[in-house]
Amino acid sequence: MSSTTVLIKNIADTKYEALPSSVTEAAKKQTLDTLGAMIASSKSSMKDLAKLVKEWGGKEESSIIVFGGKVPTPEAAFINGALSVRLDYDDTHLIDWNHPSRTTVPTGLAVAERQGKVTGKDFITAVSLGVDLQCRISRSRSFRVVADAPWVGVFGAATVAGKIMGFDEKLMNSAFGMAYEQLLLNSGGGVFGGNPTKGLSAGLMCKAGVTAALLASKGFSSDGEGSLEGPRGLYKSLCEGLYRPNLLTLDLGKDFRGTTVSQKLYPCTHTLATSVEAAISLARDNDIKPEDIAEIVIHTGPFHSALFGKESQKPPTVVIAQLSGAFCVASAIIHCELNLNNFTEEEIRNAKILQLAEKIKGKTELELNRERVDDPVIVDIKTNSGSVSSKRVENAYGSPERPSSLDDVTKKFRHCCDFAGVAKDKQDKVVKMVKGLEDVADVGEIIRLLA
């Protein structure tokens, strides 16, 4: 029996009762955190995408968050999935190099509303299995790529959709196969081009997962077993056959990878979290004013330090600003924080931030490279008087070593809601439902509250 077959069987057979309490808690954090990211992104150019999806029309099945209106489930998953990524505030698995919730949570909400009366327990089970699968596929590869999410997200989305629809092993196998047929190879164009298409790949993955499940439910079949390990499967076609099959099923059903997913404190690439935290702490604790700074050096691993090139000092767009180390650190010091309000068209042209950014550079230290998304960092701030203050941050907030609590995620969710203008009474209702998700009788109520 192949590792892929073992995975598919595990997904079909696993019930809520088999999940440890830590998995339920993790699913709640992932759900509330992703809802917040989706809500905040409604203030971006994604409003035009929502308008386009509504223009397409079709059967009214699932709601579009914030913008309202119902559209066919694949399209609702598409727009809501895109929204989850647009402002770079969704979670990351720092060890497995993956963004699991951007495809699993939006898909689950869309399919749950379509099905009707999907319980919180069933939703938790589906999302937890989708996240676990996605991270297992990602970590089993023998090399790392930055924009890897499209390689694995379709499988996570198909898992969630199929599980909520009650698939047995045979149907889940077909859903896997048809998800693979829609696999995306790239998610970088909208990011590195700095244009408003950032997030589209996540939305398309959600749509592909839903489409795969719907096709399987109507009797269309495909080779899910060969989708990962077959002669034309993902590992052979895209990874040159380089993967570690033992990691696909290692401690399956015991080690749920969702329990080590990390929520972001800052709305920028997760790689910069340690640098931003260290810089804010240094400036605050040593009462260092921006105008007193002569130089800032960021000592870290090669993947991290590459984000501090000269181009990061003056990013041309908000999207690129969220990937620009010098800008993010400078903005954090100027404002003594880094949140959604730091990333606007006005802020990326803020003269004080740009002047400070010119004084920031990265320095590669191989001993600080640990092949994770969040390398350790040592930040040195040298003042005009010649004094140097240093701080080392080993692990980012929200990392497995410094996990966020559900209350921490709730605070972030409310910040996202306030940013987008969502009324407090709606916030309160959603928070209450998600915190008690295992007792919710109809998960569709959550998305309808926010639509």
Sequence and secondary structure as in RCSB ss.txt:
>XXXX:A:sequence
MSSTTVLIKNIADTKYEALPSSVTEAAKKQTLDTLGAMIASSKSSMKDLAKLVKEWGGKEESSIIVFGGKVPTPE
AAFINGALSVRLDYDDTHLIDWNHPSRTTVPTGLAVAERQGKVTGKDFITAVSLGVDLQCRISRSRSFRVVADAP
WVGVFGAATVAGKIMGFDEKLMNSAFGMAYEQLLLNSGGGVFGGNPTKGLSAGLMCKAGVTAALLASKGFSSDGE
GSLEGPRGLYKSLCEGLYRPNLLTLDLGKDFRGTTVSQKLYPCTHTLATSVEAAISLARDNDIKPEDIAEIVIHT
GPFHSALFGKESQKPPTVVIAQLSGAFCVASAIIHCELNLNNFTEEEIRNAKILQLAEKIKGKTELELNRERVDD
PVIVDIKTNSGSVSSKRVENAYGSPERPSSLDDVTKKFRHCCDFAGVAKDKQDKVVKMVKGLEDVADVGEIIRLL
A
>XXXX:A:secstr
  HHHHHHHHHHH  GGGS HHHHHHHHHHHHHHHHHHHHGGGSTHHHHHHHHHHH     EE TTT  EE HHH
HHHHHHHHTTTTS S BBTTTTB  HHHHHHHHHHHHHHH S  HHHHHHHHHHHHHHHHHHHHHBSS  TT HH
HHHHHHHHHHHHHHTT  HHHHHHHHHHHHTT      HHHHT STTTTHHHHHHHHHHHHHHHHHHTT    ST
HHHHSTTSHHHHHSTT B HHHHHTTTTT  GGGG B  SSSS GGGHHHHHHHHHHHHHTT  GGGEEEEEEEE
 HHHHGGGSGGGGS SSHHHHTT HHHHHHHHHHHTS SGGGSSTTGGG HHHHHHHTTEEEEE GGG  SSSS 
 EEEEEEETTS EEEEEE S TTSTTS   HHHHHHHHHHHHHHHT  HHHHHHHHHHHHTGGG S THHHHHHT
 
